[in-house]
């Protein structure tokens, strides 16, 4: 087996947290993925993963080898990109992370244009509302919403992430429309599970800022699924304009509380501060700024 390929498979197994998930991501069988890992362990003479029927964990040797694998694979990719850059064409695999709602509604449709413009670049996108570590998780770039920690990463500002409070016309016909944020206490509100105990919606009104505690009757850990529930008339949601703006424009959802604004959250594209960005990363940064910047 090719040693570099086995190293890449091993890294994917760790990041995907299992052989089956890694196999699906790589387009291989779980048996073949397992063979790659076992071949590495045979060659090194150590166990890299502790495996049970329910979970896996890295051994001490596995943790050391994982860091080295990522370094080697990154250097190989950069070497390939350097050659491609010399020929003037971005090439290689580009790994992008993004929040779920933004990824579904805005990023995924936009990638059709990026792929058409750069036929030698392949893109792998991971959507999650809990992504935080660009370098540690192997991403080339990551879309982040909200204030940024002082991470040392390059951060390019994008258009603010605006939110809309809305509900389906069928729900409003039965329950009426709230006139003020405080009226939401009498409505069925839907929220995201990962918000935890922060059940507070903030508004900017004619008399200043307002914070309204919200009790959710339905919680879902996925914005598009929450949108589907609202479209079915389940209740009132607060979701990104990127996800529900078209529904509001087409009348499938109705924007509420027109005299009050929801504070927009800052949004950034972040990536490692390499001295010489790869051609594929530079191409994507230029594309993202042109498509999503304010």
C-alpha positions in Angstrom: 0.0 0.0 0.0 1.1 3.6 -0.7 2.5 5.0 2.6 1.2 8.5 2.0 -2.2 7.2 1.1 -2.3 5.2 4.3 -1.2 8.2 6.3 -4.1 10.2 4.8 -6.5 7.4 5.6 -5.3 7.3 9.2 -5.8 11.1 9.6 -9.3 10.8 8.1 -10.2 7.9 10.5 -9.2 10.1 13.5 -11.1 13.2 12.2 -14.2 11.3 11.2 -14.1 9.4 14.6 -14.5 5.9 13.1 -13.7 3.6 10.2 -17.2 3.6 8.7 -17.4 7.4 8.7 -13.9 7.7 7.2 -14.8 5.1 4.5 -17.8 7.1 3.5 -15.8 10.3 3.3 -13.0 8.7 1.3 -15.2 6.6 -1.0 -13.6 3.4 0.2 -14.9 0.3 1.9 -14.6 0.0 5.7 -12.5 -3.1 5.1 -10.0 -1.2 2.9 -9.8 1.6 5.5 -9.0 -0.9 8.2 -6.3 -2.5 6.0 -4.6 0.9 5.6 -4.5 1.5 9.4 -3.3 -2.1 10.1 -0.5 -1.7 7.5 0.7 1.4 9.2 0.6 -0.3 12.6 2.5 -3.3 11.2 5.1 -1.0 9.6 5.6 1.0 12.8 5.4 -1.9 15.1 2.9 -0.1 17.5 -0.8 0.2 17.9 -2.1 3.6 16.8 -5.8 3.2 17.7 -7.6 1.6 20.6 -10.7 0.1 19.0 -13.8 -1.3 20.6 -17.3 -2.0 19.1 -18.5 1.4 20.3 -15.6 3.9 20.1 -12.0 4.4 19.2 -9.3 6.5 20.8 -5.7 7.3 19.9 -2.8 5.6 21.7 0.1 7.7 22.9 2.0 6.6 19.8 -1.0 7.4 17.7 -1.2 11.0 18.9 2.5 11.5 18.1 2.1 9.9 14.7 -1.1 11.9 13.9 0.7 15.2 14.3 3.5 14.1 12.1 1.1 12.7 9.5 -0.7 16.1 9.3 2.6 17.9 8.9 3.9 15.5 6.1 0.6 15.6 4.2 0.4 19.4 4.4 3.9 19.7 3.1 3.2 17.3 0.3 0.1 19.3 -0.6 2.0 22.6 -0.5 4.7 21.1 -2.7 2.1 20.1 -5.3 0.4 23.5 -5.0 3.7 25.2 -5.6 4.2 23.3 -8.8 0.6 24.1 -9.9 1.1 27.8 -9.0 4.2 27.9 -11.1 2.0 26.7 -14.0 -0.6 29.4 -13.0 -3.4 27.0 -12.2 -4.8 26.4 -8.6 -5.1 22.6 -8.0 -5.5 20.1 -5.3 -8.0 19.4 -2.5 -9.4 22.4 -0.6 -11.1 21.7 2.8 -13.6 24.3 4.0 -15.6 24.5 7.2 -18.8 26.6 7.6 -21.9 26.9 9.8 -24.8 24.7 8.7 -27.3 27.3 7.7 -24.8 29.4 5.8 -23.3 26.3 4.2 -26.6 25.0 3.0 -28.2 28.3 1.8 -25.2 30.3 0.5 -21.9 28.4 0.3 -23.0 25.2 -1.4 -24.8 27.0 -4.3 -21.9 29.4 -4.7 -19.4 26.5 -5.0 -20.8 25.6 -8.4 -19.2 28.8 -9.8 -15.9 28.3 -8.0 -15.6 24.7 -9.3 -16.4 25.9 -12.8 -13.7 28.6 -12.6 -11.1 26.2 -11.2 -11.4 22.8 -12.8 -8.3 21.4 -11.1 -9.5 22.1 -7.6 -11.5 19.6 -5.6 -13.5 20.9 -2.6 -14.5 19.1 0.6 -16.9 21.0 2.9 -17.7 20.2 6.5 -20.8 21.9 7.9 -21.1 22.3 11.7 -22.1 25.0 14.1 -19.3 24.0 16.5 -16.3 24.2 14.3 -13.6 26.3 15.9 -10.0 25.1 15.1 -9.0 25.7 11.5 -5.5 24.3 11.7 -6.1 21.5 14.2 -9.0 20.0 12.2 -7.2 20.2 8.9 -9.2 23.0 7.2 -7.7 25.3 4.7 -10.2 28.0 5.5 -13.2 28.4 7.8 -16.3 30.6 7.9 -16.9 31.9 11.4 -19.8 33.8 12.9 -19.5 36.0 16.0 -16.6 37.6 17.8 -13.2 36.0 17.1 -10.7 35.0 19.7 -7.1 36.1 19.4 -6.1 33.0 17.5 -3.3 34.3 15.3 -5.3 33.4 12.2 -5.9 35.7 9.3 -9.5 37.0 9.5 -11.2 38.6 6.5 -14.5 40.3 7.3 -17.6 39.3 5.3 -21.1 40.8 5.2 -22.7 40.7 8.7 -24.7 37.7 9.6 -28.3 39.1 9.9 -31.1 37.3 11.6 -34.9 37.3 11.0 -37.8 36.5 13.4 -40.5 34.9 11.3 -43.4 32.4 11.2 -45.6 30.7 8.6 -48.8 32.5 7.6 -50.8 29.5 8.8 -49.4 29.8 12.3 -50.0 33.6 12.4 -53.6 33.1 11.2 -54.3 30.9 14.2 -52.2 32.7 16.9 -51.9 36.3 15.7 -48.7 38.3 15.2 -46.7 39.7 18.1 -46.7 43.5 18.3 -43.6 43.7 20.6 -40.8 41.4 21.5 -42.4 40.8 24.9 -45.5 39.3 23.2 -43.3 36.4 22.1 -43.9 34.9 25.6 -47.4 34.0 24.5 -46.2 32.3 21.3 -44.8 28.9 20.4 -41.1 29.5 19.7 -38.6 27.1 18.2 -34.8 27.1 18.8 -31.5 25.4 18.2 -30.5 22.8 20.7 -26.8 23.9 20.8 -27.8 27.3 22.2 -28.2 25.5 25.5 -29.5 27.7 28.3 -29.0 31.0 26.4 -32.7 31.3 25.6 -32.6 35.1 25.1 -33.5 37.0 22.0 -32.0 40.5 21.7 -33.7 43.3 19.8 -32.9 47.0 19.0 -36.1 49.0 19.3 -37.3 52.6 19.2 -36.4 52.9 22.9 -33.1 51.0 22.9 -32.0 47.4 23.4 -34.4 44.7 24.6 -33.6 41.2 25.9 -36.5 38.8 25.9 -36.3 35.3 27.6 -37.7 32.6 25.3 -39.1 29.2 26.2 -38.7 26.7 23.3 -41.4 24.1 22.7 -39.2 22.5 20.0 -35.4 22.4 19.8 -33.5 21.0 16.9 -29.7 21.0 16.4 -30.0 21.9 12.7 -31.1 25.3 11.2 -32.6 23.9 7.9 -34.6 21.4 9.9 -35.9 24.2 12.2 -36.8 26.1 9.1 -38.8 23.1 7.8 -40.7 23.0 11.1 -41.6 26.7 10.9 -42.7 26.3 7.3 -45.1 23.5 8.5 -46.6 26.0 11.0 -45.0 24.8 14.2 -44.1 28.2 15.5 -41.9 31.3 15.5 -38.2 31.0 14.7 -35.2 33.3 14.7 -32.9 32.2 11.9 -30.3 33.7 9.5 -31.4 35.8 6.6 -29.2 33.5 4.5 -31.5 30.6 5.4 -35.0 32.1 5.5 -34.7 35.3 3.4 -36.0 33.7 0.2 -39.0 32.2 2.2 -39.9 35.6 3.4 -39.6 37.1 0.0 -41.8 34.4 -1.5 -44.4 34.7 1.3 -43.8 31.2 2.7 -42.7 32.8 6.0 -43.7 36.2 7.4 -41.1 38.5 9.0 -42.3 39.7 12.4 -41.7 42.8 14.6 -40.9 45.2 11.8 -40.2 48.1 14.2 -37.4 46.1 15.9 -34.0 45.0 14.6 -32.0 41.9 15.6 -28.4 42.8 16.1 -26.3 41.4 13.2 -23.3 39.2 14.1 -19.9 39.7 12.5 -18.8 37.0 10.0 -15.3 36.2 8.9 -13.3 33.9 6.6 -10.3 32.7 8.6 -7.2 30.8 7.5 -3.7 30.1 8.7 -1.1 32.9 8.3 1.2 31.1 5.8 3.9 33.2 4.3 3.0 32.0 0.9 -0.7 31.0 0.5 -1.3 28.1 -1.8 -2.8 28.9 -5.2 -6.0 27.0 -4.4 -6.4 28.9 -1.1 -5.7 32.3 -2.6 -8.2 31.6 -5.4 -10.9 30.6 -2.8 -10.2 33.7 -0.6 -10.6 36.0 -3.6 -13.8 34.2 -4.6 -15.3 34.3 -1.1 -14.5 38.0 -0.6 -16.1 38.8 -4.0 -19.2 36.7 -3.3 -19.8 37.2 0.5 -18.0 40.5 1.5 -20.1 43.5 2.7 
